[in-house]
């Protein structure tokens, strides 16, 4: 978990908006692959890899964001 916290916010946001959404036209790849997954059409290995590649920056962003809100209070003794 520490390596996720060590990632800088600008870097995580940058990768989410570029790699996570590329290509931008006609629709972002990650949305296309999620739609395929929900419709049961995600069967080719290349499509699974594509979902992993374009989804990873978003997963990192979600995990990094959740660590802010779920941070354990430090014991003050």
Buried (B, 14 or more C-beta within 10 A) or exposed (E): EEEBEEBEEEEBBEBBEEBBBEEEEEEBBBEBBBEBBEEEEBEEEEBBEBBEBBBBBBEBBEBBEEEEEEEEEEEEE
